[in-house]
Amino acid sequence: MEYVQFMTNEEGDDLIVSFALSWGDFEEVRSLILQRTPKYEFLFDESERGVRFSDEAHWDEEDWLLSIDFGRDVVRLETQFREYELDVSGVDRQEWKQARRILKKMNFDRRFDLKLI
């Protein structure tokens, strides 16, 4: 399980939920980013619609979110290529609540399995 130091979220044309993980020295972070742009998705092929997933350790891979179990202390993510188990127990509760709201918006068409625990 990887420890999440903090989260950042954005709501605008882009919907973004980002996890900052401890990496290397405690002062270093690695980002896991979920991003969706519903406003412009109609321009994309069907296969390019959904939540894009980026892992700073694997920037060269285009990956897509398949499922997320978003719990109070633990978040489990499954993408096309990887699975993650994240400890979010230290995350600010307001950021955590905002992320839940954004994930619901991201899943307006049920492109991924969303379980809010």
ZADO-1210 file (C-alpha; in nm, 4 decimals, padded with zeros to 6 digits):
<atoms>
<atom x="00.0000" y="00.0000" z="00.0000" code="MET" pos="1"/>
<atom x="00.1270" y="00.3448" z="-00.0902" code="GLU" pos="2"/>
<atom x="00.0782" y="00.6465" z="00.1362" code="TYR" pos="3"/>
<atom x="-00.0955" y="00.9541" z="-00.0083" code="VAL" pos="4"/>
<atom x="00.0528" y="01.2745" z="00.1328" code="GLN" pos="5"/>
<atom x="-00.2177" y="01.4968" z="-00.0140" code="PHE" pos="6"/>
<atom x="-00.4730" y="01.5231" z="-00.2931" code="MET" pos="7"/>
<atom x="-00.5604" y="01.8016" z="-00.5344" code="THR" pos="8"/>
<atom x="-00.8825" y="01.8248" z="-00.7313" code="ASN" pos="9"/>
<atom x="-01.0077" y="02.0481" z="-01.0106" code="GLU" pos="10"/>
<atom x="-01.3509" y="02.1112" z="-01.1578" code="GLU" pos="11"/>
<atom x="-01.3722" y="02.3074" z="-01.4794" code="GLY" pos="12"/>
<atom x="-01.3470" y="02.1981" z="-01.8416" code="ASP" pos="13"/>
<atom x="-01.1195" y="01.9274" z="-01.7022" code="ASP" pos="14"/>
<atom x="-01.2214" y="01.7098" z="-01.4103" code="LEU" pos="15"/>
<atom x="-00.9086" y="01.6082" z="-01.2196" code="ILE" pos="16"/>
<atom x="-00.8402" y="01.3991" z="-00.9105" code="VAL" pos="17"/>
<atom x="-00.4719" y="01.3780" z="-00.8262" code="SER" pos="18"/>
<atom x="-00.2936" y="01.1780" z="-00.5567" code="PHE" pos="19"/>
<atom x="00.0524" y="01.2810" z="-00.4346" code="ALA" pos="20"/>
<atom x="00.2361" y="00.9713" z="-00.3103" code="LEU" pos="21"/>
<atom x="00.5482" y="00.9526" z="-00.0988" code="SER" pos="22"/>
<atom x="00.8342" y="00.8573" z="-00.3285" code="TRP" pos="23"/>
<atom x="01.2008" y="00.8093" z="-00.2580" code="GLY" pos="24"/>
<atom x="01.2866" y="01.0516" z="00.0175" code="ASP" pos="25"/>
<atom x="00.9806" y="01.1555" z="00.2165" code="PHE" pos="26"/>
<atom x="01.0098" y="01.5040" z="00.0658" code="GLU" pos="27"/>
<atom x="00.9670" y="01.3698" z="-00.2881" code="GLU" pos="28"/>
<atom x="00.6250" y="01.2945" z="-00.4335" code="VAL" pos="29"/>
<atom x="00.4948" y="01.0942" z="-00.7260" code="ARG" pos="30"/>
<atom x="00.1662" y="01.1929" z="-00.8871" code="SER" pos="31"/>
<atom x="-00.1189" y="00.9676" z="-00.9903" code="LEU" pos="32"/>
<atom x="-00.3672" y="01.1667" z="-01.1973" code="ILE" pos="33"/>
<atom x="-00.7230" y="01.0883" z="-01.3080" code="LEU" pos="34"/>
<atom x="-00.8424" y="01.3283" z="-01.5783" code="GLN" pos="35"/>
<atom x="-01.1524" y="01.3598" z="-01.7898" code="ARG" pos="36"/>
<atom x="-01.2730" y="01.6367" z="-02.0211" code="THR" pos="37"/>
<atom x="-01.6439" y="01.5710" z="-02.0847" code="PRO" pos="38"/>
<atom x="-01.6918" y="01.9045" z="-02.2628" code="LYS" pos="39"/>
<atom x="-01.4763" y="01.7927" z="-02.5583" code="TYR" pos="40"/>
<atom x="-01.5150" y="01.4150" z="-02.5499" code="GLU" pos="41"/>
<atom x="-01.7669" y="01.4157" z="-02.8328" code="PHE" pos="42"/>
<atom x="-01.4714" y="01.5013" z="-03.0609" code="LEU" pos="43"/>
<atom x="-01.2885" y="01.1785" z="-02.9682" code="PHE" pos="44"/>
<atom x="-01.3292" y="00.8272" z="-03.1002" code="ASP" pos="45"/>
<atom x="-01.5312" y="00.5998" z="-02.8733" code="GLU" pos="46"/>
<atom x="-01.2108" y="00.4210" z="-02.7663" code="SER" pos="47"/>
<atom x="-01.0592" y="00.7504" z="-02.6461" code="GLU" pos="48"/>
<atom x="-01.3433" y="00.8453" z="-02.4123" code="ARG" pos="49"/>
<atom x="-01.3250" y="00.7967" z="-02.0384" code="GLY" pos="50"/>
<atom x="-01.0870" y="00.8762" z="-01.7559" code="VAL" pos="51"/>
<atom x="-00.7223" y="00.8996" z="-01.8545" code="ARG" pos="52"/>
<atom x="-00.4836" y="00.7739" z="-01.5921" code="PHE" pos="53"/>
<atom x="-00.1275" y="00.8991" z="-01.5522" code="SER" pos="54"/>
<atom x="00.1400" y="00.7674" z="-01.3183" code="ASP" pos="55"/>
<atom x="00.4498" y="00.9846" z="-01.2940" code="GLU" pos="56"/>
<atom x="00.6609" y="00.6679" z="-01.2784" code="ALA" pos="57"/>
<atom x="00.5194" y="00.5613" z="-01.6188" code="HIS" pos="58"/>
<atom x="00.4596" y="00.8844" z="-01.8151" code="TRP" pos="59"/>
<atom x="00.5189" y="00.7125" z="-02.1462" code="ASP" pos="60"/>
<atom x="00.2122" y="00.4867" z="-02.1129" code="GLU" pos="61"/>
<atom x="-00.1398" y="00.5919" z="-02.2066" code="GLU" pos="62"/>
<atom x="-00.3645" y="00.4250" z="-01.9540" code="ASP" pos="63"/>
<atom x="-00.7360" y="00.4302" z="-01.8703" code="TRP" pos="64"/>
<atom x="-00.9207" y="00.3914" z="-01.5424" code="LEU" pos="65"/>
<atom x="-01.1250" y="00.0696" z="-01.5205" code="LEU" pos="66"/>
<atom x="-01.2435" y="00.0807" z="-01.1589" code="SER" pos="67"/>
<atom x="-01.2040" y="00.2628" z="-00.8321" code="ILE" pos="68"/>
<atom x="-01.3129" y="00.1721" z="-00.4798" code="ASP" pos="69"/>
<atom x="-01.2992" y="00.5017" z="-00.2938" code="PHE" pos="70"/>
<atom x="-01.3060" y="00.4422" z="00.0794" code="GLY" pos="71"/>
<atom x="-01.2506" y="00.6622" z="00.3815" code="ARG" pos="72"/>
<atom x="-00.8997" y="00.5309" z="00.4470" code="ASP" pos="73"/>
<atom x="-00.8149" y="00.3179" z="00.1433" code="VAL" pos="74"/>
<atom x="-00.8565" y="00.3761" z="-00.2305" code="VAL" pos="75"/>
<atom x="-00.8145" y="00.0890" z="-00.4762" code="ARG" pos="76"/>
<atom x="-00.7566" y="00.1766" z="-00.8415" code="LEU" pos="77"/>
<atom x="-00.7487" y="-00.0567" z="-01.1385" code="GLU" pos="78"/>
<atom x="-00.6273" y="00.0644" z="-01.4750" code="THR" pos="79"/>
<atom x="-00.5640" y="-00.1180" z="-01.8002" code="GLN" pos="80"/>
<atom x="-00.2066" y="-00.1930" z="-01.6945" code="PHE" pos="81"/>
<atom x="-00.1814" y="-00.1699" z="-01.3153" code="ARG" pos="82"/>
<atom x="-00.3522" y="-00.1915" z="-00.9795" code="GLU" pos="83"/>
<atom x="-00.2928" y="00.0451" z="-00.6894" code="TYR" pos="84"/>
<atom x="-00.3849" y="00.0397" z="-00.3220" code="GLU" pos="85"/>
<atom x="-00.3569" y="00.3826" z="-00.1627" code="LEU" pos="86"/>
<atom x="-00.3668" y="00.4864" z="00.2024" code="ASP" pos="87"/>
<atom x="-00.5664" y="00.8115" z="00.2118" code="VAL" pos="88"/>
<atom x="-00.6138" y="00.8181" z="00.5900" code="SER" pos="89"/>
<atom x="-00.4038" y="01.1359" z="00.6240" code="GLY" pos="90"/>
<atom x="-00.5747" y="01.3272" z="00.3427" code="VAL" pos="91"/>
<atom x="-00.7692" y="01.6444" z="00.4245" code="ASP" pos="92"/>
<atom x="-01.1380" y="01.5451" z="00.4540" code="ARG" pos="93"/>
<atom x="-01.2536" y="01.8381" z="00.2389" code="GLN" pos="94"/>
<atom x="-01.0243" y="01.7284" z="-00.0465" code="GLU" pos="95"/>
<atom x="-01.1465" y="01.3713" z="00.0027" code="TRP" pos="96"/>
<atom x="-01.5133" y="01.4797" z="-00.0193" code="LYS" pos="97"/>
<atom x="-01.4455" y="01.6945" z="-00.3244" code="GLN" pos="98"/>
<atom x="-01.2733" y="01.3996" z="-00.4955" code="ALA" pos="99"/>
<atom x="-01.5814" y="01.1817" z="-00.4361" code="ARG" pos="100"/>
<atom x="-01.8027" y="01.4471" z="-00.5962" code="ARG" pos="101"/>
<atom x="-01.5701" y="01.4819" z="-00.8971" code="ILE" pos="102"/>
<atom x="-01.5495" y="01.1039" z="-00.9443" code="LEU" pos="103"/>
<atom x="-01.9299" y="01.0916" z="-00.9671" code="LYS" pos="104"/>
<atom x="-01.9166" y="01.3582" z="-01.2388" code="LYS" pos="105"/>
<atom x="-01.6408" y="01.1691" z="-01.4202" code="MET" pos="106"/>
<atom x="-01.8580" y="00.8608" z="-01.4275" code="ASN" pos="107"/>
<atom x="-02.1661" y="01.0232" z="-01.5841" code="PHE" pos="108"/>
<atom x="-02.1728" y="00.7525" z="-01.8531" code="ASP" pos="109"/>
<atom x="-02.0547" y="00.4624" z="-01.6343" code="ARG" pos="110"/>
<atom x="-01.7272" y="00.4187" z="-01.8250" code="ARG" pos="111"/>
<atom x="-01.5622" y="00.2763" z="-01.5146" code="PHE" pos="112"/>
<atom x="-01.6758" y="00.0883" z="-01.2059" code="ASP" pos="113"/>
<atom x="-01.7173" y="00.3315" z="-00.9170" code="LEU" pos="114"/>
<atom x="-01.7662" y="00.2136" z="-00.5624" code="LYS" pos="115"/>
<atom x="-01.7924" y="00.4803" z="-00.2936" code="LEU" pos="116"/>
<atom x="-01.7394" y="00.3241" z="00.0446" code="ILE" pos="117"/>
</atoms>
